[in-house]
Amino acid sequence: MPDLFHPQMMDYLERLVPKRHEIMLEMEARAREIGFPIIGIAGGQFLYLIARMMKATRIFELGSGYGYSTAWFARAVRENGGGVVHHVVWDENLSSQARDYLGRLGYSDIVQFHVAEAVETLKATTGPFDLIFNDIDKTGYPASIPVIKEKLRPGGVLLLDNMLWHGAIFNPADASEATRAIHETTRLLTQDPQFISSLIPIRDGIMLSYYVP
């Protein structure tokens, strides 16, 4: 990932983000300590910015880790007047960690926790949603798009992480299932007339797709 950008770029972008709550700093330190792939500081600020700009009050995360991205979304929802953020992970331990972090941040009343497969949970949850964030296993990205379209409101936003896939998308010899899935998802979103999409080169690439009313 560092090879994708000027060596000072990510540090510069992160220094532009205002100081976070001490619990957010704790979550960032944990990610560095154990090598957990959170959205990153600049990425989190971008998620928060989009959610605030569109006044999102109903957000669904597919693949939420221990709640770092959830915290950025919950802050936006709180500042937008309240609502709900759905946090979904397979792992009970990650869900427990997220409950602890988000509870200490004061977001327990905003976040709804699910321990289950993310796409099936989205299918079973009443929509529509203002914003859906997708960070599941990359091989599952293409099949998730039709479900997301059913649950996203017209004028809503889809955000997908890891769309540069650590630079693997630039290697024509990389035929791995995950890389092929990233290429296919990119094709689906950029060629679908119902979406207006742009790939934002923050961290490992965040795809921003506007669901045209």
N, C-alpha and C positions, 0 to 999 in steps of 0.2 A: 503493500500500500504506500509506504513513503516514496517509492520510486515513481509513483504516478505524478507527483507534484514537485515544485520547487521545494527544497528541504526546509525553507523557512515559512512556507505558505500556511500550513495547518496551525503552527504555533502563532502566527500573526492573526489568523482568523479567530482562534480561541481567545487571544488577548483582547479582542474587540467585544467579547461577550461580557456584560456586566457581572459583577460578583454574584455567585449563587448562594443559596441558603446553605448553612453548614452541613445539613443532612445530604444535600446534593454533592457537596465536596467529598463527603464520606463515601457516597456511592461511586464517584469518579475514582477515588483512591482505591476502592475495592476492585474496580475493573482493571486498574493498572497492576494491582498486586496479583490477581489470579488470571489475568489475560482474558477477561470476559469481554465479548464484543458488543459493548453498548454503542448507541448511535453517535456518541462523542459530544463534546461541548458545543462546537459550532453547529453540529447536526441537530442537537437538542434545541438550540436557540432558533434554528430554521423551522423546526416543527412547531414550536411555540408561536413564532411569527405568523405562520400560515393560519394556524387555528385562531389566533387573535384577529387577524385581518378579516377572516370570513365569519367571525362571531360564532364559531362552532360551539354547540352545547351538547351534541351527541356524537361521540367518537368511539370507534371500535378499532382495537389493536389486534392484529393477527400475529402472535408471537411477541411476548412482552418482557421476556427476561425477568430480572428481579426489580423491574419497575422504573428504570431511569427515564426512558422515553415517556412512560405513563405520567411521571411527575411533571414533565414539561407540558403535556397535554392537560393534566388536571389543573395546573396553574392557569392555563389559558381559559379553560372552562369556568373556573372560579371567577376570573376577571371578566368573563363574558356574561356573568349573572347566574351561573350555576347550571348543572346538567349532569351528564354521566359519561364516564370513560370506562369502557370494558377492557379489562386486563385478562389476557388468555395465555396460559402456558400448560404444557403437558405435565410438568414436574411439580409435585406438591411442595418440595423444598424451596424451589424458586418462588412459588406463590406465597409461601410463608414469609420469605425474606421481603417480598414486595409489600405484603401487608404491614410488616414492621416498618419499613422505610416510609411508605406512604402514610401510615398512621401517624408517625412522628412528624411528618410534614403537614399534617392536618387535613389530609385529603380523603379520609375514610368515608366521608359522606358523599363523595363524588365518584369514587372508583368502585366498580362491580367486578368481583374476582371470579374467574372460571378456571378450573383445572380440567382440561379436556383438549381434544383436537380442535385447532383454531377455526378451520374452514367449516367444519360441521357445526361448531358453536355459532358461527356467524349465520349459517343457514337457519338455525333454530331460534335466533334472537330477532325480536320484532324490530324492524327498521321503520323508516329509512334513517340513515346516518348522514351527518354533515361531512364527516371526514373519516376515512378508513386508512389505517397504516398497516402495511404488509411487511413483515420481517420473519416469515416462516422459513422452513427449509426450502432452498432455492428451487429444487426440483418440483416443488408443489406450486410455484408461482403461476405457470400457464393455466392450470386447471382452476385456480382460484378466481381468475378474472370474471368469468360468467356469474359466479356467486356474488362477487363484489358489485357487479353492475345491477344485480337485483336488489341490493341492499343500500346502495348509495343514492342519495336524493339528486334530482336534476340540479345542477349548479354546485354539486358537492365536489370534494377533492379526494383523490387517491394518492397516497405517498408510498413508495416502495424503496426499501434500503438495499444496498449492495449491488446496484445496477451497473457498476464498473467492474465488479467481481475481481478485485485485487489486480486488475489489468489482464485477466485471463481472456476477456472478450476481444483483446487486440491480437491474440495468437491464433492464426488460422488453423494451426495443427491441434489445438485443444478441442477435442471432441467429447469431453467429459459430459455426463448427464446434466450436471449443474450449470455448466457454461452454456450448453445448448438451451437449457431452460431460460437462462437470462436473455439470450438472443431471441428466443421465441416470444417471451414476454414483452421485450422491447418492440418487436414487430407488431404484436397484437395492439399495443397501446398507441404506437405512432401511426398505424394505418387504419385504426378504427375511427370513423367519422364522428362517433359519439364522444370521443376524447380529444382534448388539445393537450399535448404532452411536451415536456421539456426535461432533459436530464441535467440535474444540477451537480456539478463536480465538487461537492463537499464530502470530505472523507472518502468513502468507498462508492460514492455516487447515489444520489437520491432522485428518483423519478417523480416528477410532479405532474399529475394528470387531472385536468379539469373535465368533469362530466357535463357535457353541453346540455342545457335545458331543451 
